[in-house]
Amino acid sequence: MTKRSSHRLILVIVLMALGASVWYIQQRSPVSKKNGTSFVIPDKGNFSARVIQLNTKAWAYEILIDTIPYIHQAFIPGIAGNQAFESAEEARKCSELVLKKLRNKQIPSISRKELDELGIAYQ
């Protein structure tokens, strides 16, 4: 075997090992896919939520993994525009639904129907 063919063989082996590693990592990652997008849902850590007052008329929430912010939701999800929650209770209800979805390894998207079921006001 020549020196050149030895280098090619080593390169092929390294590339195959790299490809196998990437494939393995992707298979083990808890990824939910919807509409061609990916959202990685960690399988470790404790999910929690906190409600944040943005000003006297606007509320938001954050989803945390342990103590690290994972999602910051300043506006009502699932609707067009940038409308904040009108109360801490609305933000809390929405954050609880997002937590439930994350714990069930679902994409934490919120639909208008779910907003209506939660009694969250929006325009």
Secondary structure, 3 states (H helix, E strand, C coil): CCHHHHHHHHHHHHHHHHHHHHHHHHHHCCEEEECCEEEECCCCCCEEEEEEEEECCEEEEEEEECCEEEEEECCCCCCCCCCCECCHHHHHHHHHHHHHHHHCCCCCCCCHHHHHHHCCCCC
